[in-house]
């Protein structure tokens, strides 16, 4: 098999090595435009897990690489005069030039032809190749030449960064967050060989402009970085090597294969430097392509296997990188945080590291996080311990005069089980069992304000006294048998009304027994859905009165809190989103106008709802669709409701239009809660694929939400919160006397189970290479 590899970076070289080992007879040539010893940048970084992969796939290059590496175990975070160090990370760094020379030597040793100084524009050089590997980097000319086929998506991120180096030795992967007269600068730094460290400097575009970096030369830029970070550099110089300031391109391609050509490494997909995965991703691409050829010897079959088998892992890495880079782009949101909480946010920004994970390997640091969180709660007037604090999820929280005993919320979940809007025994058991299970706050499903406001025939309502009496029965049970507070969520289905029960066809229109529906504009949800009528001013007044009457019934039923549903494409949400609001009157057009009717409804409800009881609003913080609501819009929506007296913003996303493209994943909606909370300066509740107590603690401790709502976990485990309390040893959680013996048992068992699990994890955790080297009496290069 004749193979041409365009690009002599780590991806291309490593694939040439692996393919030559698999097929010694293969004719493999690597074409590189630069000289063999010419490279740009300074160091590369790998995790221990990545090195394990290298050891498995090519031992000789692995052995040479690891002899050259600097090892470290800690991450050090410097912020506002403090340093926080977290161990157990297992990193290693190597000079990029050294890595390339090692891979070049190994490839040549195996018989790969290496041609340097060849600017491959003439495709006739490899016309007769059976396989062409396009690994020519982030600015790939071949990818761009065939852009119509590969369909690259290049997202140039707003922050500016420059890749520099220093003679300053480092014994940890170091983050430095530095305030300046122009704004914040960030340094990402790590050692890669004796007396050499990589320094990636980053700042937002506004700070970049104010600091005058746009007009500074490479030398002048380095001098400014030396000045800003001089207190840490201790007289060491900043080094440059084509260290220009630029914007990071997040690259994705719809296709990776074109005939016998295949994209590899940065030409295919990039990952932000803040998670240190660029070179790792490239070399693991090479491994994946090799594995594909090992499974299928044909070019066509192997390339198909590579794309289908590798894409999911690449997208996971890119998603983690996306979440991380967004955190750094918006670091100003967290600048006023306590340094301990700030450092926790740095560690958990990409979701790979969590509260429990850190608690296991950095117990002193997490103990400081707990004390800091408890101090903030104590500052709000709660008598909680700061010496031996409960974990964040079991700290109380207050909205107006309503105090919840913990931060766990049973998310509003439609049961579609009411008859004529009346909640029955199913609802009594559903809400009652979850309240008894320990959650601090329970939400009703979206309760409709009129028969025409229902989503389905099974939706609950609160438009008559029979429904009010049924709700009162449930509220009284919750209050009599638990410490939970109970929130009534009121809504109107709008254009998503008159549809089937969820398990019969969610959002699909009823074939018979339906009713007229209305919306901000006459736009059907599905093409074959009933077309809603455009709501008139007179109808708005009627609907507003219905919300007010339902709120008054909710107060008589004894609810502790009231929420207005303005999300998920329902009536009020349809006014907010430009995708569903095409009105030309004073209720359409700019966001201020689109908010007018939802705010009118909120104000009318707030007027009749008791002043000592809180109110919240549920919003879709993004429509996940082009031209729809964005995170920035969500901040303005939250600010508008805050000015009108809202106490909490319940941050959800999407479900506005059918062609939305959500980016799912663990805690996938939490970044929007984070944005709203820390930019609009309003309390938030987050929701969305949050499944564990560990995730709840991670979100709260990082300051990304004030309350955490869980839906599906509560469906199958009403005692989610009680079990979490037992796991973390929080004995103060309320338990009905009928269940006390069970509580005592689960607390005893959980203490033992937790200790056994932690012991097992510590024993099973492989020691990092840095730890092994120190035990053997050696030093990491960082210490030499």
BELDA-V695871 format. One record per backbone hydrogen bond with DSSP energy under -0.5 kcal/mol. NH is the residue of the N-H (numbers start at 1). CO is the residue of the C=O. E is the energy in kcal/mol with one decimal. If there is no record, write none. Layout:
nh:NH co:CO e:E
nh:NH co:CO e:E
//
This chain:
nh:3 co:1 e:-0.6
nh:3 co:27 e:-3.5
nh:4 co:131 e:-2.7
nh:5 co:29 e:-2.9
nh:6 co:4 e:-0.6
nh:6 co:133 e:-3.0
nh:7 co:5 e:-0.9
nh:7 co:31 e:-3.3
nh:9 co:135 e:-0.5
nh:13 co:9 e:-2.5
nh:14 co:10 e:-2.2
nh:15 co:11 e:-2.1
nh:16 co:12 e:-2.0
nh:17 co:13 e:-1.9
nh:18 co:14 e:-2.3
nh:19 co:15 e:-3.0
nh:20 co:16 e:-2.0
nh:21 co:17 e:-1.9
nh:22 co:18 e:-2.0
nh:23 co:19 e:-3.0
nh:26 co:23 e:-2.4
nh:27 co:1 e:-1.2
nh:28 co:26 e:-0.8
nh:29 co:3 e:-2.4
nh:30 co:113 e:-3.0
nh:31 co:5 e:-3.2
nh:31 co:29 e:-0.5
nh:32 co:30 e:-0.5
nh:32 co:115 e:-2.6
nh:38 co:35 e:-1.4
nh:39 co:37 e:-0.6
nh:41 co:241 e:-0.6
nh:44 co:94 e:-2.9
nh:46 co:92 e:-2.6
nh:48 co:90 e:-1.8
nh:51 co:47 e:-1.8
nh:52 co:48 e:-2.1
nh:53 co:49 e:-1.3
nh:54 co:50 e:-1.9
nh:55 co:51 e:-2.6
nh:56 co:52 e:-1.6
nh:57 co:53 e:-1.8
nh:58 co:54 e:-2.5
nh:62 co:58 e:-2.1
nh:63 co:59 e:-2.9
nh:64 co:60 e:-1.8
nh:65 co:61 e:-2.8
nh:66 co:62 e:-2.8
nh:67 co:63 e:-1.2
nh:68 co:64 e:-1.0
nh:68 co:65 e:-0.9
nh:69 co:65 e:-0.7
nh:70 co:93 e:-2.8
nh:72 co:91 e:-2.1
nh:74 co:171 e:-0.5
nh:75 co:86 e:-2.2
nh:76 co:173 e:-2.7
nh:77 co:84 e:-2.6
nh:78 co:76 e:-0.5
nh:78 co:175 e:-2.9
nh:79 co:77 e:-0.5
nh:79 co:82 e:-2.0
nh:80 co:177 e:-0.6
nh:82 co:79 e:-1.5
nh:84 co:77 e:-2.1
nh:86 co:75 e:-2.5
nh:89 co:73 e:-2.4
nh:91 co:72 e:-2.4
nh:92 co:46 e:-2.0
nh:93 co:70 e:-2.8
nh:94 co:44 e:-2.3
nh:95 co:192 e:-0.6
nh:96 co:42 e:-3.1
nh:97 co:42 e:-0.5
nh:99 co:95 e:-2.6
nh:100 co:96 e:-2.3
nh:101 co:97 e:-2.4
nh:102 co:98 e:-2.4
nh:103 co:99 e:-2.3
nh:104 co:100 e:-2.7
nh:105 co:101 e:-2.5
nh:106 co:102 e:-2.3
nh:107 co:103 e:-2.4
nh:108 co:104 e:-2.6
nh:109 co:105 e:-2.4
nh:110 co:106 e:-1.4
nh:111 co:107 e:-0.6
nh:111 co:108 e:-1.1
nh:112 co:107 e:-2.5
nh:113 co:28 e:-2.5
nh:115 co:30 e:-3.0
nh:115 co:113 e:-0.5
nh:116 co:114 e:-0.6
nh:117 co:32 e:-0.9
nh:117 co:34 e:-1.6
nh:118 co:32 e:-2.1
nh:119 co:117 e:-0.7
nh:120 co:118 e:-1.2
nh:121 co:119 e:-1.6
nh:123 co:121 e:-0.9
nh:125 co:122 e:-1.7
nh:126 co:123 e:-1.5
nh:127 co:124 e:-1.0
nh:129 co:126 e:-1.5
nh:130 co:2 e:-2.1
nh:131 co:2 e:-1.8
nh:132 co:260 e:-2.6
nh:133 co:4 e:-2.9
nh:133 co:131 e:-0.5
nh:134 co:132 e:-0.7
nh:134 co:262 e:-3.2
nh:135 co:6 e:-2.3
nh:135 co:133 e:-1.0
nh:140 co:137 e:-1.5
nh:144 co:140 e:-1.5
nh:145 co:141 e:-2.4
nh:146 co:142 e:-1.6
nh:147 co:144 e:-1.5
nh:149 co:146 e:-1.0
nh:150 co:146 e:-2.6
nh:151 co:147 e:-2.6
nh:153 co:252 e:-3.8
nh:154 co:152 e:-0.5
nh:155 co:153 e:-0.6
nh:155 co:250 e:-2.8
nh:156 co:154 e:-0.8
nh:157 co:155 e:-0.8
nh:157 co:248 e:-3.0
nh:160 co:203 e:-2.6
nh:161 co:246 e:-2.3
nh:162 co:201 e:-2.0
nh:164 co:162 e:-0.7
nh:164 co:199 e:-3.2
nh:165 co:239 e:-2.2
nh:166 co:197 e:-1.9
nh:167 co:237 e:-1.2
nh:173 co:74 e:-2.5
nh:174 co:172 e:-0.7
nh:174 co:189 e:-3.4
nh:175 co:76 e:-3.0
nh:176 co:187 e:-2.2
nh:177 co:78 e:-2.4
nh:178 co:176 e:-0.6
nh:178 co:185 e:-3.1
nh:179 co:177 e:-0.5
nh:180 co:183 e:-0.7
nh:185 co:178 e:-2.7
nh:186 co:202 e:-2.6
nh:187 co:176 e:-2.4
nh:188 co:200 e:-2.5
nh:189 co:174 e:-3.0
nh:189 co:187 e:-0.6
nh:190 co:198 e:-1.7
nh:192 co:196 e:-2.1
nh:193 co:196 e:-1.4
nh:196 co:193 e:-2.2
nh:197 co:166 e:-2.4
nh:198 co:190 e:-3.0
nh:199 co:164 e:-2.8
nh:200 co:188 e:-2.8
nh:201 co:162 e:-2.4
nh:201 co:199 e:-0.7
nh:202 co:186 e:-2.5
nh:203 co:160 e:-2.3
nh:204 co:184 e:-0.5
nh:208 co:204 e:-2.4
nh:209 co:205 e:-2.0
nh:210 co:206 e:-2.5
nh:211 co:207 e:-2.3
nh:212 co:209 e:-1.5
nh:213 co:208 e:-1.7
nh:215 co:212 e:-1.1
nh:216 co:213 e:-1.1
nh:221 co:217 e:-2.7
nh:222 co:218 e:-2.1
nh:223 co:219 e:-2.1
nh:224 co:220 e:-2.0
nh:225 co:221 e:-2.2
nh:226 co:222 e:-2.3
nh:227 co:223 e:-1.8
nh:228 co:224 e:-2.7
nh:229 co:225 e:-2.7
nh:230 co:227 e:-0.7
nh:232 co:229 e:-1.4
nh:233 co:229 e:-2.2
nh:234 co:230 e:-1.8
nh:236 co:233 e:-1.5
nh:239 co:165 e:-3.1
nh:244 co:242 e:-1.9
nh:246 co:161 e:-2.4
nh:248 co:159 e:-0.6
nh:250 co:155 e:-2.8
nh:250 co:248 e:-0.7
nh:251 co:249 e:-0.7
nh:252 co:153 e:-2.0
nh:254 co:150 e:-0.8
nh:254 co:151 e:-1.5
nh:255 co:150 e:-2.2
nh:258 co:261 e:-2.5
nh:261 co:258 e:-2.2
nh:262 co:132 e:-2.0
nh:263 co:256 e:-2.5
nh:264 co:134 e:-2.3
nh:267 co:264 e:-1.0
nh:268 co:265 e:-1.7
nh:269 co:265 e:-2.2
nh:270 co:251 e:-1.2
nh:275 co:272 e:-1.7
nh:276 co:273 e:-1.3
nh:277 co:272 e:-0.7
nh:281 co:277 e:-2.9
nh:282 co:278 e:-1.9
nh:283 co:279 e:-2.6
nh:284 co:280 e:-2.4
nh:285 co:281 e:-1.6
nh:286 co:282 e:-1.6
nh:287 co:283 e:-1.7
nh:288 co:284 e:-2.3
nh:289 co:285 e:-2.7
nh:290 co:286 e:-2.3
nh:291 co:287 e:-2.7
nh:292 co:288 e:-1.9
nh:293 co:289 e:-1.9
nh:294 co:290 e:-2.0
nh:295 co:291 e:-1.7
nh:296 co:292 e:-2.2
nh:302 co:298 e:-2.7
nh:303 co:299 e:-2.5
nh:304 co:300 e:-1.7
nh:305 co:301 e:-2.3
nh:306 co:302 e:-2.6
nh:307 co:303 e:-2.3
nh:308 co:304 e:-2.3
nh:309 co:305 e:-2.6
nh:310 co:306 e:-2.2
nh:311 co:307 e:-1.5
nh:314 co:310 e:-2.1
nh:315 co:311 e:-2.7
nh:316 co:312 e:-2.0
nh:317 co:313 e:-2.1
nh:318 co:314 e:-2.8
nh:319 co:315 e:-2.4
nh:320 co:316 e:-2.3
nh:321 co:317 e:-2.3
nh:322 co:318 e:-3.0
nh:323 co:319 e:-2.5
nh:324 co:320 e:-2.2
nh:325 co:321 e:-3.1
nh:326 co:322 e:-2.3
nh:327 co:323 e:-1.6
nh:328 co:324 e:-1.9
nh:329 co:325 e:-2.5
nh:330 co:326 e:-1.5
nh:331 co:328 e:-1.3
nh:333 co:330 e:-2.1
nh:334 co:331 e:-1.5
nh:335 co:332 e:-0.9
nh:337 co:334 e:-2.1
nh:342 co:338 e:-2.7
nh:343 co:339 e:-2.4
nh:344 co:340 e:-2.1
nh:345 co:341 e:-2.1
nh:346 co:342 e:-2.0
nh:347 co:343 e:-2.1
nh:348 co:344 e:-1.9
nh:349 co:345 e:-0.6
nh:349 co:346 e:-0.8
nh:351 co:348 e:-1.4
nh:355 co:694 e:-0.5
nh:358 co:354 e:-2.5
nh:359 co:355 e:-2.5
nh:360 co:356 e:-1.7
nh:361 co:357 e:-1.4
nh:362 co:358 e:-3.1
nh:366 co:362 e:-2.1
nh:367 co:363 e:-2.3
nh:368 co:364 e:-1.7
nh:369 co:365 e:-1.9
nh:370 co:366 e:-2.6
nh:371 co:367 e:-2.2
nh:372 co:368 e:-2.4
nh:373 co:369 e:-2.5
nh:374 co:370 e:-2.6
nh:375 co:371 e:-2.3
nh:376 co:372 e:-1.8
nh:377 co:373 e:-2.0
nh:378 co:374 e:-2.8
nh:379 co:375 e:-2.0
nh:380 co:376 e:-0.5
nh:380 co:377 e:-1.2
nh:381 co:378 e:-1.9
nh:382 co:377 e:-1.4
nh:384 co:382 e:-1.6
nh:394 co:391 e:-1.9
nh:395 co:392 e:-1.9
nh:397 co:404 e:-1.9
nh:399 co:402 e:-2.9
nh:401 co:612 e:-1.9
nh:402 co:399 e:-2.5
nh:403 co:401 e:-0.6
nh:404 co:397 e:-3.2
nh:407 co:393 e:-2.6
nh:409 co:708 e:-2.4
nh:410 co:441 e:-2.5
nh:411 co:409 e:-0.8
nh:411 co:710 e:-1.8
nh:418 co:458 e:-2.8
nh:419 co:422 e:-1.5
nh:420 co:418 e:-0.5
nh:422 co:419 e:-1.9
nh:423 co:421 e:-0.6
nh:428 co:424 e:-1.9
nh:429 co:425 e:-2.6
nh:430 co:426 e:-2.8
nh:431 co:427 e:-2.7
nh:432 co:428 e:-2.1
nh:433 co:429 e:-2.6
nh:434 co:430 e:-1.3
nh:435 co:431 e:-2.0
nh:436 co:432 e:-2.4
nh:437 co:433 e:-1.4
nh:438 co:435 e:-1.6
nh:439 co:434 e:-1.2
nh:440 co:408 e:-1.2
nh:441 co:408 e:-1.6
nh:442 co:485 e:-2.8
nh:443 co:410 e:-1.5
nh:444 co:487 e:-2.3
nh:447 co:489 e:-3.0
nh:448 co:446 e:-0.5
nh:448 co:460 e:-2.6
nh:449 co:491 e:-1.2
nh:453 co:450 e:-1.1
nh:454 co:451 e:-1.0
nh:459 co:456 e:-1.3
nh:461 co:421 e:-2.9
nh:462 co:448 e:-2.0
nh:468 co:464 e:-1.9
nh:469 co:465 e:-2.6
nh:470 co:466 e:-1.9
nh:471 co:467 e:-2.5
nh:472 co:468 e:-2.3
nh:473 co:469 e:-1.9
nh:474 co:470 e:-1.4
nh:475 co:471 e:-2.8
nh:476 co:472 e:-2.6
nh:477 co:473 e:-1.6
nh:478 co:474 e:-2.3
nh:479 co:475 e:-2.6
nh:480 co:476 e:-2.1
nh:481 co:477 e:-1.7
nh:482 co:478 e:-0.9
nh:485 co:440 e:-2.1
nh:487 co:442 e:-3.5
nh:488 co:561 e:-2.6
nh:489 co:487 e:-0.6
nh:490 co:488 e:-0.6
nh:490 co:563 e:-2.9
nh:491 co:447 e:-2.0
nh:493 co:453 e:-2.4
nh:496 co:493 e:-1.8
nh:497 co:494 e:-1.4
nh:498 co:454 e:-1.0
nh:499 co:455 e:-3.0
nh:500 co:505 e:-0.5
nh:500 co:508 e:-2.6
nh:504 co:501 e:-2.2
nh:505 co:501 e:-0.9
nh:505 co:502 e:-1.0
nh:506 co:502 e:-0.9
nh:507 co:500 e:-0.5
nh:508 co:505 e:-2.1
nh:510 co:498 e:-2.5
nh:519 co:533 e:-2.1
nh:521 co:580 e:-0.5
nh:523 co:521 e:-2.3
nh:529 co:526 e:-1.6
nh:532 co:530 e:-0.5
nh:533 co:517 e:-2.4
nh:535 co:519 e:-2.6
nh:540 co:536 e:-2.2
nh:541 co:537 e:-1.7
nh:542 co:538 e:-1.7
nh:543 co:539 e:-2.9
nh:544 co:540 e:-2.8
nh:545 co:541 e:-2.1
nh:546 co:542 e:-1.9
nh:547 co:543 e:-2.2
nh:548 co:544 e:-2.1
nh:549 co:545 e:-2.6
nh:550 co:546 e:-2.2
nh:551 co:547 e:-2.4
nh:552 co:548 e:-2.4
nh:553 co:549 e:-2.0
nh:554 co:550 e:-2.4
nh:555 co:551 e:-2.0
nh:556 co:552 e:-2.0
nh:557 co:553 e:-1.8
nh:558 co:554 e:-0.7
nh:558 co:555 e:-0.9
nh:559 co:554 e:-1.9
nh:560 co:486 e:-2.2
nh:561 co:486 e:-1.3
nh:562 co:614 e:-1.6
nh:563 co:488 e:-3.2
nh:564 co:616 e:-2.3
nh:565 co:490 e:-2.7
nh:565 co:563 e:-0.5
nh:566 co:564 e:-0.8
nh:566 co:618 e:-2.1
nh:568 co:654 e:-0.5
nh:570 co:567 e:-1.7
nh:571 co:492 e:-2.1
nh:574 co:570 e:-2.6
nh:575 co:571 e:-0.9
nh:575 co:572 e:-0.6
nh:576 co:572 e:-1.2
nh:577 co:573 e:-2.2
nh:580 co:577 e:-1.1
nh:581 co:577 e:-1.0
nh:582 co:580 e:-0.6
nh:588 co:585 e:-1.8
nh:590 co:588 e:-0.5
nh:593 co:590 e:-0.8
nh:594 co:590 e:-2.2
nh:595 co:591 e:-2.0
nh:596 co:593 e:-1.3
nh:599 co:595 e:-2.4
nh:600 co:596 e:-1.9
nh:601 co:597 e:-2.4
nh:602 co:598 e:-2.4
nh:603 co:599 e:-3.0
nh:604 co:600 e:-2.1
nh:605 co:601 e:-2.1
nh:606 co:602 e:-3.0
nh:607 co:603 e:-1.8
nh:608 co:604 e:-0.9
nh:608 co:605 e:-0.5
nh:609 co:605 e:-2.0
nh:613 co:610 e:-1.7
nh:616 co:562 e:-2.4
nh:617 co:648 e:-1.7
nh:618 co:564 e:-2.4
nh:619 co:650 e:-2.3
nh:620 co:566 e:-0.7
nh:621 co:619 e:-0.8
nh:621 co:652 e:-3.3
nh:623 co:629 e:-2.0
nh:628 co:625 e:-2.1
nh:634 co:630 e:-2.4
nh:635 co:631 e:-1.6
nh:636 co:632 e:-1.5
nh:637 co:633 e:-2.6
nh:638 co:634 e:-2.7
nh:639 co:635 e:-2.4
nh:640 co:636 e:-2.2
nh:641 co:637 e:-2.3
nh:642 co:638 e:-2.5
nh:643 co:639 e:-2.2
nh:644 co:640 e:-0.9
nh:645 co:642 e:-1.6
nh:646 co:641 e:-2.3
nh:647 co:615 e:-3.0
nh:648 co:615 e:-1.0
nh:649 co:683 e:-2.4
nh:650 co:617 e:-2.8
nh:650 co:648 e:-0.6
nh:651 co:649 e:-0.9
nh:651 co:685 e:-2.6
nh:652 co:619 e:-2.6
nh:652 co:650 e:-0.8
nh:654 co:622 e:-3.4
nh:660 co:657 e:-1.1
nh:661 co:624 e:-3.1
nh:664 co:662 e:-0.8
nh:667 co:689 e:-1.9
nh:668 co:665 e:-1.6
nh:669 co:688 e:-0.6
nh:670 co:667 e:-1.5
nh:672 co:669 e:-1.2
nh:673 co:669 e:-1.2
nh:674 co:670 e:-2.7
nh:675 co:671 e:-2.2
nh:676 co:672 e:-2.6
nh:677 co:673 e:-3.1
nh:678 co:674 e:-2.4
nh:679 co:675 e:-1.5
nh:680 co:675 e:-0.6
nh:680 co:676 e:-1.9
nh:681 co:677 e:-0.6
nh:682 co:677 e:-0.5
nh:685 co:649 e:-2.3
nh:686 co:707 e:-2.0
nh:687 co:651 e:-0.7
nh:691 co:689 e:-0.6
nh:696 co:692 e:-1.7
nh:697 co:693 e:-2.5
nh:698 co:694 e:-2.2
nh:699 co:695 e:-2.5
nh:700 co:696 e:-2.2
nh:701 co:697 e:-2.7
nh:702 co:698 e:-1.6
nh:703 co:700 e:-1.6
nh:704 co:699 e:-2.3
nh:705 co:699 e:-0.5
nh:706 co:684 e:-2.5
nh:707 co:684 e:-1.5
nh:708 co:407 e:-2.5
nh:709 co:686 e:-3.0
nh:710 co:409 e:-2.5
nh:714 co:711 e:-1.1
nh:715 co:711 e:-1.1
nh:715 co:712 e:-0.7
nh:716 co:712 e:-1.2
nh:717 co:713 e:-0.9
nh:720 co:717 e:-1.6
nh:722 co:437 e:-1.8
nh:723 co:719 e:-2.5
nh:724 co:720 e:-2.0
nh:725 co:721 e:-2.5
nh:726 co:722 e:-2.0
nh:727 co:723 e:-2.3
nh:728 co:724 e:-2.3
nh:729 co:725 e:-0.6
nh:729 co:726 e:-0.6
nh:730 co:725 e:-2.8
nh:731 co:729 e:-1.2
nh:733 co:730 e:-1.0
nh:739 co:736 e:-2.0
nh:740 co:737 e:-1.0
nh:743 co:739 e:-2.1
nh:744 co:740 e:-2.6
nh:745 co:741 e:-1.9
nh:746 co:742 e:-2.4
nh:747 co:743 e:-2.2
nh:748 co:744 e:-2.0
nh:749 co:745 e:-2.8
nh:750 co:746 e:-2.5
nh:751 co:747 e:-1.8
nh:752 co:748 e:-1.5
nh:753 co:749 e:-3.0
nh:754 co:750 e:-3.1
nh:755 co:751 e:-1.7
nh:756 co:752 e:-2.5
nh:757 co:753 e:-2.6
nh:758 co:754 e:-2.6
nh:759 co:755 e:-2.5
nh:760 co:756 e:-2.4
nh:761 co:757 e:-2.7
nh:762 co:758 e:-2.3
nh:763 co:759 e:-2.3
nh:764 co:760 e:-2.5
nh:765 co:761 e:-1.7
nh:772 co:768 e:-2.5
nh:773 co:769 e:-2.3
nh:774 co:770 e:-2.1
nh:775 co:771 e:-2.4
nh:776 co:772 e:-1.7
nh:777 co:774 e:-1.5
nh:778 co:773 e:-2.4
nh:783 co:780 e:-1.9
nh:784 co:780 e:-0.7
nh:784 co:781 e:-0.8
//
